[in-house]
Amino acid sequence: MKRLLDCDRSDLEAMTKAELLTAIRASEGRVIVSEVIGAFQPLLHSVTNAEVACAFGADILLLNMFDVFEPVVNGLTAVAPEERIRELKRLTGRIVGVNLEPVADESSPVETVSLSRGRRANAETARRACELGADFVMLTGNPATAVSNRGILKAIAAIREAVGDRLIIGAGKMHAAGIMTELGEDIITQEELGQFRAAGADIILLPAPGTVPGITPEAVRELVRTVHRSGGLTMTAIGTSQEGADEQTIRQIALMCKMTGTDLHHLGDAGFPGMAVPENIMSYSIAIRGKRHTYARMARSVNR
């Protein structure tokens, strides 16, 4: 079994869910996840944001604000909607996931946004993501969506029952998402981690140290330990627009995340509208795995 760090497109295409999780674990905290928004105008008009992110070192793509019933990836307008995820995978040679948002009947003192049916996390949308060719779903919340940990837990169980043998399930929050009782260091508890894992989450998403008030490397390290002891994986996430910060800040966050013991490193989509600043993807990658692995990922042909 190859480390995901070293995988070619042909390796990834042949892997099962269990093998992908093993390949991530074997990479020892050196996997980069880049979140992109296909519904926005691409940074480079004739090239998708996903392709740009991969050119700068991303190992995994995560589609945000992606409606599984009305799939939009600007830059792929000549491709049938139901083929757009598979076409991204063909063009980039990467595995691709979709954010789904477990919106529940939660009250919030801040203004909230409404979500289309195809962005809500439930068994129906997870089955559709699977039909479109997605490799995983990430159950989380964008700002002001009022996604709570209670809503996430409910969605994990429903999706695990529907497609858990076919899709990797990730779950967690990178910021409060409008729930005032889950701010800062209260974003998730040890008990909730256990509940997420027991319900069927393979990967637990946690805020990267330095991105949410009160979230220190030590605090995240304890959460990572809990998840690892249960056999799960973790992904630290920059979901606070700091993917658009200066490179020195990005490198500092990267090393703090590495020290927590996390398995995957996520950069959000708000550096420029729709993706992280490309240089920051590369700087983060170099910080956690050096130029050798970064350049190899950037240069590796999708024809391999």
C-alpha positions as CSV (number, residue, x, y, z in Angstrom):
1,M,0.0,0.0,0.0
2,K,1.4,3.4,-1.1
3,R,1.3,6.5,1.1
4,L,-1.2,9.0,-0.4
5,L,1.8,11.3,-0.4
6,D,3.3,9.1,-3.2
7,C,0.1,8.0,-5.1
8,D,-0.4,8.5,-8.8
9,R,-3.8,8.9,-10.4
10,S,-3.9,5.2,-11.3
11,D,-3.2,4.3,-7.7
12,L,-6.0,6.4,-6.4
13,E,-8.6,5.1,-8.9
14,A,-8.0,1.6,-7.8
15,M,-8.3,2.2,-4.0
16,T,-11.2,1.3,-1.8
17,K,-12.4,3.5,1.0
18,A,-10.4,1.5,3.5
19,E,-7.3,1.7,1.4
20,L,-7.6,5.5,1.0
21,L,-7.9,5.9,4.7
22,T,-4.8,3.7,5.2
23,A,-2.9,5.7,2.6
24,I,-3.7,8.9,4.4
25,R,-2.7,7.5,7.7
26,A,0.6,6.2,6.3
27,S,1.5,9.7,5.0
28,E,2.1,10.8,8.7
29,G,0.5,14.2,8.7
30,R,1.6,15.3,5.2
31,V,-1.6,15.5,3.2
32,I,-2.9,18.8,1.9
33,V,-6.7,19.4,1.3
34,S,-7.7,22.4,-0.7
35,E,-11.2,23.7,-0.5
36,V,-12.5,25.3,-3.7
37,I,-15.8,26.8,-4.9
38,G,-16.7,25.9,-8.4
39,A,-19.7,28.2,-8.5
40,F,-17.5,31.3,-8.4
41,Q,-15.6,32.7,-11.4
42,P,-12.2,31.0,-11.5
43,L,-9.1,32.9,-10.5
44,L,-7.7,32.1,-14.0
45,H,-10.7,32.4,-16.3
46,S,-10.1,29.4,-18.5
47,V,-8.8,27.0,-15.8
48,T,-10.8,25.7,-12.8
49,N,-9.8,26.7,-9.3
50,A,-9.4,23.0,-8.6
51,E,-6.7,22.7,-11.3
52,V,-4.9,25.7,-9.9
53,A,-5.0,24.3,-6.4
54,C,-3.5,21.0,-7.6
55,A,-0.8,22.8,-9.6
56,F,0.4,24.4,-6.3
57,G,0.5,21.1,-4.4
58,A,-2.9,20.1,-3.2
59,D,-3.4,16.3,-2.7
60,I,-7.2,16.3,-2.1
61,L,-9.9,18.6,-3.4
62,L,-13.0,19.6,-1.3
63,L,-15.8,21.3,-3.2
64,N,-17.7,23.9,-1.1
65,M,-21.1,25.5,-1.9
66,F,-21.6,22.6,-4.3
67,D,-25.2,21.7,-5.0
68,V,-25.3,18.0,-5.8
69,F,-28.6,18.3,-7.7
70,E,-27.4,21.4,-9.7
71,P,-23.6,20.8,-10.0
72,V,-21.7,23.9,-11.1
73,V,-18.0,24.0,-11.8
74,N,-17.1,27.1,-13.7
75,G,-14.4,26.3,-16.2
76,L,-16.1,23.0,-17.1
77,T,-19.2,24.5,-18.8
78,A,-18.9,22.1,-21.8
79,V,-19.2,19.1,-19.5
80,A,-22.5,17.7,-18.5
81,P,-23.5,18.6,-14.9
82,E,-23.6,14.9,-13.8
83,E,-20.0,14.4,-15.1
84,R,-18.3,17.4,-13.5
85,I,-16.9,15.7,-10.5
86,R,-15.6,12.9,-12.6
87,E,-14.1,15.4,-15.0
88,L,-12.3,17.2,-12.2
89,K,-10.9,13.9,-11.1
90,R,-9.7,13.1,-14.6
91,L,-8.1,16.5,-15.1
92,T,-6.4,16.7,-11.7
93,G,-5.7,13.0,-10.8
94,R,-7.0,13.8,-7.3
95,I,-9.7,12.4,-5.0
96,V,-12.6,14.8,-4.6
97,G,-15.0,15.4,-1.8
98,V,-18.1,17.6,-1.3
99,N,-19.1,19.7,1.7
100,L,-22.7,19.0,2.9
101,E,-24.2,21.1,5.6
102,P,-26.4,19.6,8.4
103,V,-28.7,22.5,8.9
104,A,-31.1,21.8,11.8
105,D,-33.8,23.8,13.5
106,E,-31.3,25.8,15.5
107,S,-31.9,29.3,16.7
108,S,-29.1,31.9,16.2
109,P,-28.8,35.5,17.3
110,V,-26.9,36.3,14.1
111,E,-28.4,36.5,10.6
112,T,-28.5,33.1,8.9
113,V,-28.5,32.1,5.3
114,S,-30.8,29.5,3.6
115,L,-29.4,26.6,1.7
116,S,-30.6,24.8,-1.4
117,R,-31.8,21.2,-1.1
118,G,-28.6,20.0,-2.8
119,R,-26.3,21.4,-0.2
120,R,-28.0,20.0,2.9
121,A,-26.5,17.0,4.6
122,N,-28.8,13.9,4.5
123,A,-29.0,10.5,3.1
124,E,-30.4,11.7,-0.2
125,T,-27.6,14.2,-0.9
126,A,-24.9,11.8,0.1
127,R,-26.3,9.1,-2.3
128,R,-26.3,11.8,-5.0
129,A,-22.7,12.8,-4.2
130,C,-21.8,9.1,-4.6
131,E,-23.5,8.9,-7.9
132,L,-21.6,11.9,-9.2
133,G,-18.3,10.3,-8.4
134,A,-17.3,11.9,-5.1
135,D,-14.9,10.0,-2.9
136,F,-15.9,11.6,0.4
137,V,-18.3,14.0,2.1
138,M,-17.4,16.5,4.7
139,L,-20.3,17.4,7.1
140,T,-19.6,21.0,8.3
141,G,-21.1,24.5,8.1
142,N,-20.3,27.6,6.3
143,P,-20.6,30.9,8.2
144,A,-24.1,31.8,9.4
145,T,-25.7,28.5,8.4
146,A,-26.6,27.6,12.0
147,V,-25.0,24.2,11.7
148,S,-24.6,22.7,15.2
149,N,-22.8,19.6,16.5
150,R,-26.2,18.1,17.2
151,G,-27.1,18.5,13.6
152,I,-23.8,17.1,12.5
153,L,-24.2,14.0,14.7
154,K,-27.7,13.3,13.3
155,A,-26.4,13.6,9.7
156,I,-23.4,11.3,10.3
157,A,-25.7,8.5,11.4
158,A,-28.0,8.9,8.5
159,I,-25.3,9.1,5.9
160,R,-23.3,6.2,7.4
161,E,-26.4,4.0,7.1
162,A,-27.0,5.2,3.5
163,V,-23.5,5.2,1.9
164,G,-21.0,4.5,4.7
165,D,-19.4,1.6,2.8
166,R,-18.8,3.7,-0.3
167,L,-17.9,7.2,0.9
168,I,-15.4,8.4,3.4
169,I,-17.3,10.5,6.0
170,G,-15.7,13.6,7.5
171,A,-17.4,15.7,10.1
172,G,-16.7,18.7,12.3
173,K,-16.6,22.5,12.4
174,M,-13.9,25.0,11.5
175,H,-15.7,27.9,13.2
176,A,-19.0,28.4,15.0
177,A,-21.2,28.6,11.9
178,G,-23.6,30.9,13.7
179,I,-24.1,28.8,16.8
180,M,-23.1,31.0,19.8
181,T,-22.9,28.1,22.2
182,E,-20.1,26.5,20.1
183,L,-17.8,29.5,19.9
184,G,-14.0,29.3,20.3
185,E,-12.7,26.6,22.6
186,D,-16.3,25.3,23.0
187,I,-16.5,24.4,19.3
188,I,-16.5,20.7,20.2
189,T,-16.1,18.6,23.3
190,Q,-14.4,15.3,24.0
191,E,-17.8,13.7,24.4
192,E,-19.0,15.0,21.0
193,L,-15.8,13.6,19.4
194,G,-16.7,10.2,20.8
195,Q,-20.3,10.6,19.6
196,F,-19.1,11.5,16.0
197,R,-16.9,8.5,15.8
198,A,-19.5,6.1,17.2
199,A,-22.0,7.4,14.7
200,G,-19.6,6.6,11.8
201,A,-17.3,9.6,11.1
202,D,-14.0,8.4,9.6
203,I,-12.3,11.8,9.8
204,I,-12.9,14.5,12.4
205,L,-12.5,18.1,11.3
206,L,-11.0,20.5,13.9
207,P,-10.1,24.2,13.7
208,A,-6.4,24.8,13.0
209,P,-4.5,26.3,16.0
210,G,-4.4,30.1,15.7
211,T,-7.6,30.3,13.5
212,V,-10.3,30.3,16.2
213,P,-10.1,32.2,19.5
214,G,-8.9,29.9,22.3
215,I,-7.8,27.1,19.9
216,T,-4.2,26.4,20.8
217,P,-1.9,23.6,19.7
218,E,-2.2,22.0,23.1
219,A,-6.0,22.0,23.0
220,V,-6.1,20.6,19.5
221,R,-3.5,18.0,20.4
222,E,-5.7,16.5,23.1
223,L,-8.6,16.3,20.6
224,V,-6.4,14.6,18.0
225,R,-5.2,12.1,20.6
226,T,-8.8,11.2,21.5
227,V,-9.7,10.6,17.8
228,H,-6.6,8.6,17.1
229,R,-7.2,6.4,20.1
230,S,-10.6,5.6,18.6
231,G,-9.0,4.6,15.3
232,G,-10.1,7.7,13.4
233,L,-8.2,10.4,11.5
234,T,-8.2,14.2,11.9
235,M,-8.1,17.2,9.7
236,T,-7.1,20.6,11.0
237,A,-8.8,23.4,9.0
238,I,-8.2,27.0,8.1
239,G,-11.8,28.2,7.7
240,T,-11.4,31.8,8.8
241,S,-10.1,33.4,5.6
242,Q,-6.5,33.1,6.9
243,E,-5.8,31.1,3.8
244,G,-5.4,34.6,2.4
245,A,-2.9,35.8,5.1
246,D,0.8,36.4,4.5
247,E,3.0,33.4,3.9
248,Q,4.8,33.7,7.3
249,T,1.4,33.3,9.0
250,I,0.6,30.3,6.9
251,R,3.8,28.6,7.7
252,Q,3.3,29.2,11.4
253,I,-0.2,27.7,11.3
254,A,1.1,24.8,9.3
255,L,3.8,23.9,11.8
256,M,1.4,24.3,14.8
257,C,-1.0,21.9,13.0
258,K,1.8,19.4,12.4
259,M,2.7,19.5,16.1
260,T,-0.9,18.5,17.0
261,G,-0.4,15.2,15.2
262,T,-3.2,15.8,12.6
263,D,-3.4,13.6,9.6
264,L,-4.7,16.1,7.0
265,H,-4.2,19.8,6.6
266,H,-7.1,21.9,5.1
267,L,-6.9,25.3,3.5
268,G,-10.2,27.1,2.9
269,D,-11.5,28.8,-0.2
270,A,-11.5,32.5,0.8
271,G,-7.9,33.6,0.1
272,F,-9.2,34.8,-3.2
273,P,-12.9,34.2,-3.8
274,G,-13.2,30.5,-4.5
275,M,-9.8,29.2,-3.4
276,A,-6.8,29.8,-1.1
277,V,-4.0,32.1,-2.4
278,P,-2.1,29.6,-4.6
279,E,1.3,30.6,-3.1
280,N,-0.1,29.8,0.4
281,I,-1.0,26.3,-0.7
282,M,2.6,25.8,-1.8
283,S,4.1,27.5,1.3
284,Y,2.0,25.3,3.6
285,S,3.0,22.2,1.8
286,I,6.7,23.1,1.9
287,A,6.4,23.8,5.7
288,I,5.0,20.4,6.5
289,R,6.8,18.1,4.0
290,G,9.6,20.0,2.3
291,K,10.2,20.9,-1.3
292,R,10.9,17.4,-2.4
293,H,7.4,16.1,-1.8
294,T,5.8,19.4,-2.7
295,Y,7.4,19.7,-6.1
296,A,6.8,16.0,-6.8
297,R,3.1,16.5,-6.2
298,M,3.1,19.7,-8.3
299,A,4.9,18.0,-11.2
300,R,3.3,14.5,-11.2
301,S,1.5,13.8,-14.4
302,V,-2.2,12.8,-14.3
303,N,-1.3,10.3,-17.0
304,R,0.7,8.1,-14.5
